[in-house]
Amino acid sequence: MENKRFWLLTGGVALSTLGIYAQKVNEKPNIIYIMCDDMGYGDLGCYGQKYIRTPHLDRMASEGMLFTQAYAGSPVSAPSRASFMTGQHSGHCEVRGNKEYWRNAPKVAYGENQEFSLVGQHPYDPEHVVLPEIMKDYGYTTGMFGKWAGGYEGSVSTPDKRGIDEYYGYICQFQAHLYYPNFLNRYSRSAGDTAVTRVILEENIKYPMYGKDYFKRPQYSADMIHQEALKWLDAQDGKQPFFGIFTYTLPHAELAQPEDSILEGYKQKFFVDKTWGGQEGSRYNPSVHTHAQFAGMITRLDHYVGEVLAKLKEKGLDENTIVIFTSDNGPHEEGGADPTFFGRDGKLRGLKRQCYEGGIRVPFIVRWPGKVAAGSVSDHQCAFYDLMPTFCELAGVKDYVKKYRNKKKKETDYFDGISFVPTLLGRDNQVKHDFLYWEFNETDQIGVRMGDWKMVVKKGKPFLYNLATDIHEDNDVAAGHPDIVAQMKEIIRAQHTPNPYFFVTLPDFD
């Protein structure tokens, strides 16, 4: 069928040459990875959401594969993104929490606004490879648009130093709490940039960062970041494979967006709504119509995804591009968000920052026309650290662990993922995890999944659940299954490595 299509398009040119060309193209598909921010498992129509319109993502699911047991790398932003970038779970990764580097930095002035002179989070280990570096090695051009959160400004780990050709967005996730910020960050190899710089938003800084006049700011970061992503996509000509990482900040708080038809429609839908008083220290401005704001942010995000898919079709890149959509962790309550109202956890227990299912099980949709079966649903258990081996297999990287293990500088360089390409392509040779693993220092929790068994360790105390019969993790059955508890404790003993920046309380080992 593919050769027939080429024959028709070329007016009957010899198929042997075109067939070889098509095969070479298909060996290295383009990859677009879209990771939104704080979207719960049940926030999309295709996952059961009743109140929020998500037509483009619902269609993406109908044209591709919807995963029901896909997991983030962590229940919070920076370490979850680190798991994706490094192919490591949070017992091995350098970044295991939202450690900030702006708190004691001197202030600088943008108009009348006082801003931090240094912003960002704990950097990725420079001695461990990250995904964009691998993709660059294998001929891909790389672009990232949105939240970085993998190192502070000027650190050893910023986009310019970690394999990114074009970047536009927020280096610092705390800065991303403002949707109308004082500045964004940019790195453009094509424009001759030598490092990440700040792009001052001159129209925004005419107004204060907090209070009623804040909403006079006209430069909405989510739209600006999306437009840069589309511009980068538009520049792709199909001659070089591309790897795009679109880390949109929607629907993370603050609850703020332009007063357009999307928001107005939800204000009419949720006529009786809530207000929220604001939290200046967290950079969350007061919000009215909080339900309308949250729903509007998800529909706006859905519109962005629709424009990405449309751009691929417009450029004739649709069939050779695999697109993945997911969220960095479970739903949040910051800024006036109301997960209870929307049933956002998809019947799962827990929210962002918790190792219960609601904090780590996320929506995950994959679309690749002609390769991933349309309308398929998979219960394969995977986590963000599986994306490195998956993308390596798609890019033709043979034995990525052997190639990228840093034997010279690291006694042990961990790679924890398993490629799920067989699942995507409908093959029956998918290798499965014996367990999945998470730990998170801020709430002092550890999570382990082993088949249908799920253990959550809170401040050193283990709780055991059988997800086959107790998806909401209500009934602790640890006392009745000491053998399972012992097995999972051994997993924790083997998988946790000490980290001087992030601490969790381990369970007692018998």
Secondary structure, 3 states (H helix, E strand, C coil): CHHHHHHHHHCCCCHHHHHHHHHHHHHCCEEEEEEECCCCCCCCHHHCCCCCCCHHHHHHHHCCEEECCEECCCCCHHHHHHHHHHCCCCCCCCCCCCCECCCCCCEEEECCEEEECCCCECCCCCCCCCHHHHHHHCCCEEEEEEECCCCCCCCCCCHHHCCCCEEEEECCCCHHHCCCCCEEEEEECCCCCCCCEEEECCCHHHCCCCCHHHHHCCCCHHHHHHHHHHHHHHCCCCCCCEEEEEECCCCCCCCCCCCCHHHHHHHHHCCCCCEECCEHHHCECCEECHHHHHHHHHHHHHHHHHHHHHHHHHCCCCCCEEEEEEECCCCCCHHHCCHHHHCCCCCCCCCCCCCCHHHHECCEEEECCCCCCCCEEECCCEEHHHHHHHHHHHHCCCCHHHHHCCCCCCCCCCCCCCCCHHHHCCCCCCCCCCCEEEEECCCCEEEEEECCEEEEEECCEEEEEECCCCCCCCCCCHHHCHHHHHHHHHHHHHHCCCCCCCCCCCCCCC
